[in-house]
Amino acid sequence: MARPPNRSQHKSNPKIAFGLVLRKLREQVGDSQDSFAHRTGYHRNYVGQLERGEKSPSLNALFNLSKALGLRPSQLLERVEKRLGF
């Protein structure tokens, strides 16, 4: 099993920042990983990998995930940028 990222990685790793933002937003809309995956057409494992910062979303995935969260892709990325300190 992969080690959880340390705190310094949270501030500097875009994949981890994206995953943390995605998890928070998914939880805010009240979805489990399974229901969110079903709504977006992705496998639950893929959503989990994104949330843990193990994978980066493709451009198509970014648009699909944003739509499922009721955001524009730019709004999702703005939240990631903020988490990274931009």
C-alpha positions in Angstrom: 0.0 0.0 0.0 1.3 3.5 -0.9 2.5 5.8 1.9 0.4 8.9 2.5 2.1 12.0 1.3 3.8 14.2 3.9 2.6 17.7 4.6 5.3 19.4 2.4 4.2 17.4 -0.6 0.7 18.8 -0.2 2.0 22.3 -0.9 4.1 21.5 -3.9 2.6 18.5 -5.7 -0.2 19.4 -8.2 -1.5 15.8 -8.3 -1.9 15.7 -4.6 -3.4 19.1 -4.4 -5.9 18.1 -7.2 -6.8 15.0 -5.3 -7.4 16.8 -2.1 -9.6 19.4 -3.8 -11.5 16.7 -5.7 -12.2 14.7 -2.5 -13.4 17.8 -0.7 -15.7 18.9 -3.5 -17.0 15.3 -4.0 -17.9 15.1 -0.3 -19.5 18.6 -0.4 -21.9 17.4 -3.1 -22.7 14.3 -0.9 -21.3 11.6 -3.2 -19.4 8.6 -2.2 -16.5 7.6 -4.4 -18.7 4.9 -5.9 -21.6 7.1 -6.7 -19.4 9.9 -8.0 -17.6 7.4 -10.2 -20.9 6.1 -11.5 -22.1 9.6 -12.3 -18.9 10.5 -14.1 -18.5 7.2 -16.0 -15.2 6.4 -14.3 -14.3 3.4 -12.2 -14.2 3.9 -8.4 -10.6 2.9 -8.4 -9.7 5.7 -10.8 -11.5 8.3 -8.7 -9.6 6.9 -5.6 -6.3 7.2 -7.5 -7.0 10.8 -8.4 -8.0 11.6 -4.9 -4.8 10.1 -3.5 -2.6 12.0 -6.0 -1.5 8.8 -7.7 -2.9 9.8 -11.1 -3.4 13.0 -13.0 -6.6 13.5 -14.9 -6.6 13.9 -18.7 -8.1 17.0 -20.2 -11.3 15.1 -20.9 -11.5 13.8 -17.4 -10.9 17.3 -16.0 -13.9 18.5 -18.0 -16.1 15.5 -17.0 -15.2 15.8 -13.3 -15.8 19.5 -13.3 -19.2 19.1 -14.9 -20.2 16.5 -12.3 -19.3 18.9 -9.6 -21.2 21.8 -11.1 -18.1 23.8 -11.8 -16.3 25.0 -14.9 -12.9 23.4 -15.3 -11.2 26.7 -14.7 -13.0 26.9 -11.3 -11.7 23.5 -10.3 -8.2 24.4 -11.4 -8.4 27.7 -9.5 -9.1 25.8 -6.3 -6.1 23.6 -7.0 -3.9 26.6 -7.7 -5.1 28.2 -4.4 -4.2 25.0 -2.5 -0.7 25.1 -4.2 -0.3 28.8 -3.1 -0.5 30.5 -6.5 
